């Protein structure tokens, strides 16, 4: 083999790739001297090309900068690498077609009436007849207000009509000045001066109306043209009714009512 090599001559192994900036033999394409150095250090290549980290032979101003326009179509495409041959002008990417989305309005525009189509006829609106003013509403009669409470007279409850015995109307409490017994209760109940159980509640006390009594003489009605069957006369006492009684009296009735 040695003789054959001497006769035919040794040939250097063919170099497939070289670095793009220094032209040194490289195991992969498109490698720089710095990448070649890092590769040999990482994989502990026995015969290294560089003893120390190389300095790129290409100046900063000669380095190719690839500018890309911003994308507006919002589509995600796979990343592609651009191969730059040494001493070759870089290929600038073609400008992409701008994203032109259709625009829609919230309400379609009204097309003008065509010549061969009849225009839309608008019917006139009939005038509205004036409305006669309404008569003023007649206010409903309001219930008569309750007479003011007089604690110097007998009082009772407005609900159950039980009598209330008033003990005092000058209690020391700033609000509940009235103390009294309701019916047969052994516990005192307190009220305000206007007969309320609470400051904003309803009145629970009222004066007991005075009892009035009349005596009525009843007579038959002898007038055939009258619709009343009886005639009545009223008297303040029984004695007065008997003294003023006329012939034909049917009876005398005592009537009691509240004033």
KOLRO-369144 format. One line per 3 residues: their letters; for each residue x, y negated, z negated of N, C-alpha, C, CB. Coordinates in steps of 0.05 Angstrom, whole numbers, plus 5000, padded with zeros to 4 digits. Glycine has a CB too. Layout:
BEGIN
a	X,Y,Z,X,Y,Z,X,Y,Z,X,Y,Z ~ ...
END
This chain:
BEGIN
xxx	5017,5024,5000,5000,5000,5000,5017,4975,5000,4981,5000,4976 ~ 5040,4976,4985,5058,4953,4984,5071,4948,5011,5079,4957,4962 ~ 5079,4970,5024,5092,4967,5051,5072,4957,5071,5104,4994,5060
xxx	5048,4967,5069,5027,4959,5088,5021,4929,5084,5002,4976,5085 ~ 5022,4922,5059,5017,4893,5053,5039,4876,5063,5013,4889,5024 ~ 5065,4886,5061,5088,4871,5071,5086,4868,5101,5114,4883,5063
xxx	5078,4890,5115,5078,4889,5144,5055,4871,5154,5074,4918,5156 ~ 5031,4875,5143,5008,4860,5153,5004,4833,5139,4983,4877,5149 ~ 5018,4830,5117,5016,4805,5102,4992,4804,5084,5015,4782,5122
xxx	4997,4793,5061,4974,4791,5041,4956,4768,5049,4985,4787,5012 ~ 4931,4773,5046,4911,4752,5051,4898,4743,5025,4889,4762,5071 ~ 4896,4718,5023,4883,4707,4999,4853,4714,4999,4887,4676,4997
xxx	4842,4720,4976,4813,4725,4976,4797,4701,4986,4804,4733,4948 ~ 4776,4706,5001,4760,4685,5013,4744,4671,4991,4741,4697,5035 ~ 4745,4645,4992,4731,4628,4972,4703,4622,4984,4746,4602,4966
xxx	4682,4631,4969,4655,4626,4979,4644,4599,4972,4636,4647,4967 ~ 4650,4588,4948,4639,4562,4940,4662,4545,4928,4616,4565,4919 ~ 4658,4519,4928,4677,4500,4917,4661,4478,4902,4696,4488,4939
xxx	4675,4466,4884,4662,4444,4869,4657,4421,4887,4679,4436,4845 ~ 4636,4406,4881,4628,4384,4899,4645,4359,4895,4599,4377,4894 ~ 4659,4356,4873,4674,4332,4869,4704,4337,4871,4668,4320,4842
xxx	4714,4361,4865,4743,4366,4867,4751,4386,4888,4753,4375,4840 ~ 4732,4401,4898,4738,4421,4918,4752,4446,4907,4755,4409,4939 ~ 4750,4452,4882,4763,4475,4870,4745,4500,4874,4768,4471,4841
xxx	4757,4524,4876,4741,4548,4879,4721,4551,4856,4759,4573,4881 ~ 4696,4557,4862,4675,4559,4842,4659,4584,4846,4657,4534,4842 ~ 4649,4597,4825,4633,4621,4829,4605,4616,4839,4631,4636,4803
xxx	4594,4591,4836,4567,4585,4845,4568,4559,4861,4548,4582,4820 ~ 4548,4556,4878,4548,4531,4894,4539,4507,4878,4529,4534,4918 ~ 4546,4483,4888,4538,4458,4877,4547,4454,4849,4507,4455,4878
xxx	4570,4464,4842,4581,4460,4815,4601,4437,4816,4595,4485,4805 ~ 4603,4422,4794,4622,4401,4791,4647,4412,4776,4611,4377,4777 ~ 4668,4397,4775,4692,4406,4761,4686,4409,4731,4715,4386,4764
xxx	4669,4392,4720,4662,4394,4692,4646,4419,4687,4647,4369,4683 ~ 4627,4425,4705,4612,4450,4702,4630,4475,4705,4589,4451,4722 ~ 4649,4473,4723,4668,4496,4726,4685,4500,4701,4686,4491,4751
xxx	4693,4478,4689,4709,4480,4665,4692,4493,4642,4720,4453,4656 ~ 4667,4483,4639,4650,4494,4618,4644,4524,4623,4624,4478,4617 ~ 4641,4531,4648,4636,4559,4655,4660,4577,4647,4630,4563,4685
xxx	4684,4568,4654,4708,4584,4648,4713,4586,4618,4733,4572,4662 ~ 4707,4564,4603,4711,4565,4574,4690,4583,4561,4710,4537,4562 ~ 4665,4582,4571,4644,4598,4559,4648,4627,4563,4617,4589,4571
xxx	4655,4635,4587,4659,4664,4593,4688,4673,4590,4649,4670,4621 ~ 4705,4656,4579,4733,4663,4573,4747,4676,4598,4734,4683,4549 ~ 4746,4660,4619,4760,4669,4644,4790,4669,4640,4752,4650,4669
xxx	4804,4691,4646,4833,4692,4640,4849,4671,4656,4844,4719,4647 ~ 4844,4667,4681,4859,4647,4697,4841,4623,4701,4868,4659,4724 ~ 4845,4602,4685,4828,4579,4687,4839,4559,4706,4826,4566,4659
xxx	4821,4543,4717,4829,4523,4737,4839,4498,4722,4805,4515,4754 ~ 4829,4492,4699,4836,4467,4685,4845,4475,4657,4813,4447,4684 ~ 4865,4461,4647,4874,4464,4619,4859,4447,4600,4904,4459,4617
xxx	4848,4425,4609,4833,4406,4593,4809,4398,4608,4851,4382,4585 ~ 4790,4387,4595,4765,4378,4609,4772,4359,4631,4745,4366,4589 ~ 4763,4364,4655,4770,4346,4678,4753,4321,4677,4766,4361,4704
xxx	4764,4301,4690,4750,4275,4693,4739,4275,4722,4768,4250,4688 ~ 4713,4268,4724,4701,4268,4750,4715,4249,4769,4671,4261,4749 ~ 4722,4259,4793,4736,4243,4812,4718,4222,4826,4749,4260,4833
xxx	4692,4226,4824,4673,4207,4836,4667,4185,4817,4647,4222,4845 ~ 4668,4160,4827,4663,4137,4811,4633,4135,4804,4673,4111,4825 ~ 4628,4119,4784,4600,4116,4776,4583,4103,4797,4599,4099,4750
xxx	4595,4083,4811,4579,4070,4831,4574,4087,4856,4592,4044,4839 ~ 4590,4110,4859,4586,4127,4881,4566,4150,4875,4613,4139,4890 ~ 4559,4153,4850,4541,4174,4843,4513,4168,4854,4540,4178,4813
xxx	4501,4188,4864,4475,4185,4877,4453,4185,4856,4470,4208,4898 ~ 4437,4165,4857,4414,4163,4839,4389,4167,4856,4413,4135,4824 ~ 4373,4186,4848,4349,4192,4863,4325,4178,4849,4344,4223,4864
xxx	4313,4161,4864,4290,4146,4854,4265,4159,4864,4291,4116,4863 ~ 4246,4163,4845,4220,4175,4852,4198,4155,4845,4216,4202,4836 ~ 4180,4152,4864,4157,4135,4858,4138,4149,4839,4143,4128,4885
xxx	4124,4133,4823,4105,4145,4805,4082,4158,4820,4093,4124,4786 ~ 4074,4181,4810,4053,4197,4823,4026,4188,4812,4057,4228,4819 ~ 4007,4186,4830,3980,4177,4821,3959,4199,4826,3972,4153,4836
xxx	3966,4221,4838,3946,4242,4843,3942,4260,4820,3954,4258,4867 ~ 3959,4258,4798,3957,4273,4773,3958,4303,4778,3931,4266,4760 ~ 3972,4312,4799,3975,4340,4804,4002,4349,4794,3971,4346,4834
xxx	4003,4372,4782,4028,4383,4771,4040,4401,4792,4023,4397,4744 ~ 4063,4394,4802,4076,4410,4822,4101,4423,4810,4083,4394,4847 ~ 4110,4446,4819,4135,4458,4809,4159,4440,4815,4139,4486,4821
xxx	4176,4440,4795,4200,4423,4798,4219,4434,4818,4214,4420,4770 ~ 4227,4417,4836,4246,4426,4857,4272,4410,4855,4234,4423,4886 ~ 4293,4422,4859,4319,4409,4858,4328,4401,4886,4340,4427,4845
xxx	4340,4378,4888,4350,4368,4914,4380,4374,4916,4343,4338,4917 ~ 4387,4387,4936,4416,4394,4940,4429,4372,4955,4419,4421,4956 ~ 4450,4361,4944,4465,4339,4956,4492,4350,4965,4469,4315,4935
xxx	4496,4349,4991,4521,4358,5002,4543,4337,4997,4519,4363,5033 ~ 4568,4345,4992,4589,4325,4988,4593,4307,5012,4616,4339,4981 ~ 4597,4282,5007,4603,4262,5027,4580,4260,5047,4629,4268,5042
xxx	4555,4264,5037,4532,4262,5055,4512,4242,5042,4518,4290,5059 ~ 4499,4229,5060,4479,4209,5050,4456,4223,5037,4470,4191,5073 ~ 4448,4214,5014,4425,4228,5001,4399,4223,5016,4422,4218,4972
xxx	4382,4243,5016,4356,4240,5028,4335,4229,5008,4346,4268,5039 ~ 4325,4207,5016,4305,4195,4999,4278,4209,5003,4303,4164,5004 ~ 4263,4214,4982,4237,4227,4985,4218,4209,5000,4225,4235,4957
xxx	4201,4222,5015,4181,4208,5031,4160,4196,5012,4168,4227,5052 ~ 4152,4172,5018,4131,4160,5001,4106,4176,5002,4125,4131,5009 ~ 4095,4182,4978,4071,4198,4977,4047,4182,4983,4068,4211,4949
xxx	4026,4195,4993,4002,4182,5000,3987,4173,4974,3983,4201,5016 ~ 3981,4148,4972,3968,4139,4947,3941,4152,4943,3964,4108,4947 ~ 3934,4155,4918,3909,4169,4910,3886,4149,4914,3909,4179,4881
xxx	3869,4155,4932,3846,4138,4938,3821,4152,4931,3846,4130,4969 ~ 3812,4149,4907,3788,4162,4898,3763,4146,4907,3788,4165,4867 ~ 3742,4160,4913,3717,4145,4921,3706,4131,4897,3696,4164,4933
xxx	3695,4108,4902,3683,4092,4881,3653,4093,4884,3693,4062,4883 ~ 3640,4095,4861,3611,4097,4859,3601,4075,4842,3602,4125,4849 ~ 3579,4063,4848,3566,4043,4832,3543,4055,4817,3556,4019,4849
xxx	3536,4043,4795,3515,4054,4778,3487,4052,4792,3513,4039,4751 ~ 3483,4033,4809,3458,4029,4822,3463,4025,4852,3441,4005,4810 ~ 3451,4041,4870,3456,4038,4899,3447,4011,4909,3442,4060,4914
xxx	3462,4001,4927,3455,3975,4939,3431,3978,4957,3479,3963,4954 ~ 3415,3958,4956,3391,3958,4973,3397,3949,5001,3368,3941,4960 ~ 3392,3966,5020,3398,3959,5048,3378,3939,5058,3399,3984,5066
xxx	3388,3920,5074,3369,3900,5086,3349,3913,5104,3384,3878,5100 ~ 3326,3902,5107,3305,3913,5125,3314,3912,5153,3279,3898,5121 ~ 3311,3934,5167,3319,3935,5195,3297,3921,5212,3323,3964,5205
xxx	3306,3916,5238,3288,3902,5256,3263,3918,5263,3302,3893,5281 ~ 3267,3945,5267,3245,3961,5276,3228,3971,5253,3256,3984,5292 ~ 3236,3966,5228,3220,3974,5205,3205,3951,5194,3238,3987,5184
xxx	3180,3955,5187,3164,3932,5176,3175,3924,5148,3134,3939,5174 ~ 3175,3899,5143,3184,3889,5117,3164,3896,5096,3188,3858,5118 ~ 3174,3900,5072,3157,3908,5050,3138,3885,5042,3174,3916,5025
xxx	3112,3892,5041,3092,3872,5035,3088,3870,5005,3066,3879,5049 ~ 3089,3846,4995,3085,3842,4966,3057,3831,4962,3107,3822,4955 ~ 3042,3847,4948,3014,3839,4943,3013,3816,4923,2997,3862,4934
xxx	2997,3796,4928,2995,3774,4908,2981,3784,4883,2981,3750,4919 ~ 2990,3774,4861,2979,3781,4835,2956,3763,4829,3000,3781,4813 ~ 2933,3774,4822,2910,3758,4816,2915,3743,4790,2885,3775,4814
xxx	2907,3718,4789,2911,3703,4764,2895,3715,4741,2904,3673,4768 ~ 2906,3714,4718,2893,3725,4695,2874,3704,4683,2914,3734,4674 ~ 2851,3713,4678,2831,3694,4667,2839,3686,4638,2803,3707,4667
xxx	2836,3661,4632,2843,3653,4605,2826,3667,4584,2841,3623,4602 ~ 2839,3674,4563,2825,3688,4541,2814,3668,4522,2844,3708,4527 ~ 2790,3671,4516,2777,3652,4497,2790,3656,4469,2747,3657,4495
xxx	2795,3634,4456,2806,3637,4429,2788,3652,4410,2813,3609,4417 ~ 2800,3669,4395,2785,3686,4376,2776,3669,4353,2802,3709,4367 ~ 2753,3675,4344,2743,3661,4320,2759,3668,4296,2713,3667,4316
xxx	2762,3649,4279,2777,3653,4255,2764,3675,4238,2780,3627,4239 ~ 2781,3693,4229,2770,3715,4213,2759,3705,4186,2792,3737,4208 ~ 2737,3715,4180,2725,3707,4154,2739,3722,4132,2694,3713,4154
xxx	2750,3708,4113,2765,3722,4091,2746,3739,4075,2779,3701,4073 ~ 2755,3762,4068,2738,3780,4052,2737,3769,4023,2750,3808,4052 ~ 2714,3773,4011,2712,3763,3983,2730,3779,3965,2682,3766,3974
xxx	2745,3764,3950,2763,3776,3931,2749,3781,3904,2788,3757,3926 ~ 2756,3803,3891,2743,3809,3865,2750,3787,3845,2752,3836,3855 ~ 2730,3783,3828,2733,3762,3808,2755,3769,3789,2707,3757,3793
xxx	2771,3749,3783,2793,3754,3764,2783,3759,3736,2812,3729,3764 ~ 2797,3777,3723,2789,3785,3696,2793,3761,3677,2805,3809,3686 ~ 2774,3758,3659,2777,3735,3640,2802,3739,3623,2752,3733,3622
xxx	2814,3717,3614,2838,3719,3597,2832,3734,3571,2849,3691,3591 ~ 2853,3748,3562,2850,3764,3538,2850,3746,3513,2872,3785,3537 ~ 2830,3751,3497,2828,3736,3471,2832,3756,3449,2800,3721,3469
xxx	2855,3756,3437,2862,3775,3416,2848,3769,3389,2892,3777,3412 ~ 2835,3746,3388,2821,3740,3363,2794,3754,3362,2817,3710,3360 ~ 2785,3766,3385,2760,3781,3387,2766,3810,3390,2743,3771,3410
xxx	2746,3828,3385,2751,3857,3388,2760,3864,3416,2725,3873,3381 ~ 2779,3883,3418,2790,3891,3444,2788,3922,3446,2820,3882,3447 ~ 2791,3931,3471,2790,3960,3476,2808,3965,3501,2761,3969,3482
xxx	2812,3991,3506,2828,3999,3530,2811,3996,3555,2839,4028,3527 ~ 2824,3988,3576,2810,3985,3602,2804,4012,3615,2826,3967,3621 ~ 2818,4033,3607,2815,4059,3620,2795,4076,3605,2842,4074,3621
xxx	2800,4083,3580,2782,4101,3565,2762,4086,3548,2799,4119,3547 ~ 2763,4060,3548,2745,4043,3533,2746,4049,3503,2716,4048,3543 ~ 2769,4060,3493,2772,4064,3464,2778,4037,3450,2795,4084,3458
xxx	2767,4033,3427,2772,4008,3413,2801,4008,3403,2753,4004,3390 ~ 2812,3984,3402,2840,3980,3392,2839,3961,3368,2859,3970,3415 ~ 2850,3971,3346,2851,3954,3322,2877,3939,3322,2848,3972,3296
xxx	2876,3913,3325,2901,3897,3326,2911,3892,3298,2895,3870,3341 ~ 2936,3898,3293,2949,3894,3267,2961,3866,3266,2970,3915,3261 ~ 2977,3860,3286,2990,3834,3287,2995,3826,3316,3017,3835,3271
xxx	2996,3801,3320,3003,3789,3346,3029,3772,3344,2980,3772,3357 ~ 3043,3776,3322,3067,3760,3318,3091,3778,3310,3063,3739,3295 ~ 3093,3800,3324,3116,3818,3318,3142,3804,3326,3113,3844,3334
xxx	3164,3814,3315,3190,3802,3320,3203,3809,3346,3209,3810,3297 ~ 3192,3828,3359,3203,3836,3385,3198,3813,3405,3190,3862,3396 ~ 3218,3807,3422,3215,3784,3440,3194,3788,3462,3242,3778,3454
xxx	3186,3812,3468,3167,3817,3489,3141,3829,3479,3179,3835,3510 ~ 3143,3850,3462,3120,3864,3452,3112,3852,3425,3126,3895,3449 ~ 3095,3832,3427,3087,3818,3403,3062,3830,3390,3081,3789,3410
xxx	3047,3846,3405,3021,3856,3395,3025,3885,3387,2999,3853,3417 ~ 3017,3892,3362,3017,3919,3352,2989,3926,3344,3037,3922,3328 ~ 2981,3951,3351,2954,3959,3343,2951,3989,3345,2934,3946,3361
xxx	2928,3999,3333,2921,4027,3333,2900,4032,3355,2911,4037,3305 ~ 2904,4053,3371,2884,4060,3391,2866,4082,3380,2898,4070,3418 ~ 2841,4076,3378,2822,4096,3367,2829,4105,3340,2820,4119,3386
xxx	2833,4132,3336,2840,4144,3311,2870,4150,3308,2824,4169,3306 ~ 2886,4138,3325,2915,4144,3324,2927,4135,3298,2930,4131,3348 ~ 2948,4150,3289,2963,4142,3266,2989,4128,3273,2970,4166,3249
xxx	2995,4126,3299,3020,4114,3309,3012,4087,3322,3035,4132,3329 ~ 3028,4067,3316,3023,4041,3327,3032,4040,3356,3038,4019,3310 ~ 3016,4027,3373,3023,4023,3401,3028,3993,3404,3000,4032,3420
xxx	3049,3987,3420,3057,3959,3423,3048,3949,3451,3088,3955,3420 ~ 3040,3924,3452,3031,3911,3477,3044,3884,3479,3000,3909,3478 ~ 3043,3874,3504,3050,3846,3508,3027,3828,3500,3060,3841,3537
xxx	3031,3802,3500,3009,3783,3493,2987,3784,3513,3020,3755,3490 ~ 2992,3792,3538,2970,3794,3558,2960,3823,3560,2979,3784,3585 ~ 2966,3840,3541,2955,3867,3539,2968,3888,3558,2926,3866,3546
xxx	2993,3885,3564,3007,3904,3581,3025,3922,3564,3024,3889,3603 ~ 3029,3947,3574,3047,3966,3561,3075,3963,3570,3038,3995,3566 ~ 3080,3950,3592,3107,3943,3602,3106,3916,3614,3117,3965,3623
xxx	3130,3905,3619,3132,3877,3628,3118,3873,3654,3160,3868,3629 ~ 3121,3892,3673,3109,3889,3700,3086,3908,3705,3131,3893,3721 ~ 3075,3920,3684,3054,3940,3687,3027,3926,3689,3054,3959,3665
xxx	3006,3943,3690,2979,3933,3692,2968,3927,3663,2960,3954,3706 ~ 2949,3909,3661,2938,3904,3634,2921,3927,3625,2921,3878,3635 ~ 2925,3934,3599,2911,3957,3587,2891,3948,3566,2930,3977,3576
xxx	2891,3923,3559,2872,3913,3539,2853,3894,3551,2888,3900,3516 ~ 2828,3895,3542,2807,3876,3549,2789,3871,3525,2790,3887,3574 ~ 2775,3849,3526,2757,3843,3504,2731,3860,3506,2750,3813,3504
xxx	2722,3869,3483,2697,3884,3483,2674,3864,3488,2693,3899,3456 ~ 2658,3869,3509,2636,3850,3514,2616,3850,3491,2622,3856,3540 ~ 2604,3826,3486,2584,3824,3465,2558,3837,3473,2579,3794,3457
xxx	2545,3850,3454,2520,3864,3459,2497,3845,3456,2517,3889,3440 ~ 2480,3846,3477,2455,3831,3476,2431,3850,3476,2453,3811,3501 ~ 2410,3842,3462,2386,3859,3459,2361,3843,3464,2385,3872,3431
xxx	2344,3854,3481,2318,3842,3487,2296,3862,3482,2317,3831,3516 ~ 2272,3852,3477,2248,3868,3474,2229,3861,3497,2235,3865,3446 ~ 2221,3881,3512,2205,3876,3536,2177,3888,3531,2219,3889,3561
xxx	2157,3871,3536,2129,3880,3536,2121,3888,3564,2110,3859,3524 ~ 2109,3911,3568,2102,3921,3594,2071,3922,3596,2114,3950,3599 ~ 2060,3910,3619,2032,3909,3623,2026,3920,3651,2021,3879,3621
xxx	2002,3932,3655,1995,3940,3683,1988,3916,3700,1971,3960,3682 ~ 1994,3918,3725,1988,3896,3744,1961,3901,3756,2010,3894,3767 ~ 1941,3883,3751,1914,3886,3761,1909,3873,3788,1895,3875,3741
xxx	1930,3861,3799,1927,3847,3825,1931,3868,3847,1948,3824,3829 ~ 1910,3874,3863,1912,3895,3884,1930,3886,3907,1885,3902,3894 ~ 1935,3860,3911,1951,3851,3933,1981,3852,3926,1943,3823,3940
xxx	1989,3855,3901,2017,3856,3893,2029,3884,3896,2020,3846,3864 ~ 2054,3884,3903,2068,3910,3906,2078,3920,3879,2091,3907,3925 ~ 2080,3903,3859,2090,3911,3833,2068,3925,3817,2102,3886,3817
xxx	2075,3947,3805,2056,3962,3789,2054,3952,3761,2063,3991,3789 ~ 2076,3938,3751,2076,3929,3723,2085,3900,3722,2094,3948,3706 ~ 2077,3888,3699,2086,3861,3693,2101,3862,3667,2061,3841,3690
xxx	2124,3847,3666,2142,3848,3643,2145,3821,3631,2170,3859,3652 ~ 2147,3820,3605,2153,3796,3590,2175,3803,3570,2128,3784,3575 ~ 2195,3785,3567,2218,3790,3550,2217,3772,3526,2244,3786,3566
xxx	2227,3783,3503,2226,3769,3477,2252,3775,3463,2202,3778,3460 ~ 2260,3756,3445,2286,3758,3432,2285,3779,3409,2293,3731,3420 ~ 2262,3784,3397,2260,3803,3375,2234,3819,3377,2262,3789,3348
xxx	2233,3840,3361,2209,3857,3361,2186,3841,3349,2214,3882,3344 ~ 2191,3826,3329,2170,3810,3317,2158,3790,3337,2180,3795,3292 ~ 2176,3778,3352,2166,3759,3372,2150,3773,3394,2189,3743,3385
xxx	2158,3797,3402,2144,3812,3422,2116,3820,3413,2159,3836,3431 ~ 2114,3828,3387,2088,3836,3377,2070,3812,3373,2091,3851,3350 ~ 2081,3790,3365,2065,3766,3361,2053,3755,3387,2081,3745,3346
xxx	2069,3758,3408,2060,3747,3434,2048,3768,3452,2083,3734,3448 ~ 2042,3791,3441,2030,3812,3458,2002,3805,3466,2030,3839,3443 ~ 1995,3812,3491,1968,3807,3502,1953,3833,3504,1970,3793,3530
xxx	1927,3831,3507,1912,3856,3510,1920,3872,3535,1881,3850,3511 ~ 1920,3897,3532,1928,3914,3555,1957,3922,3555,1921,3901,3581 ~ 1972,3914,3534,2001,3921,3534,2004,3951,3533,2015,3908,3509
xxx	2021,3961,3550,2026,3990,3551,2046,3998,3529,2036,3998,3578 ~ 2069,3983,3527,2090,3990,3508,2108,3966,3505,2105,4015,3516 ~ 2125,3969,3485,2147,3949,3481,2173,3964,3480,2143,3933,3454
xxx	2193,3956,3497,2218,3970,3501,2241,3952,3492,2222,3980,3530 ~ 2260,3963,3476,2284,3948,3468,2306,3954,3489,2294,3955,3439 ~ 2318,3934,3500,2339,3936,3520,2365,3923,3510,2331,3923,3547
xxx	2387,3939,3511,2414,3928,3503,2432,3927,3528,2427,3947,3481 ~ 2449,3907,3530,2467,3904,3553,2490,3886,3544,2453,3892,3578 ~ 2512,3889,3560,2536,3874,3554,2536,3847,3568,2561,3890,3562
x	2547,3827,3555,2550,3801,3566,2579,3796,3574,2539,3779,3547
END
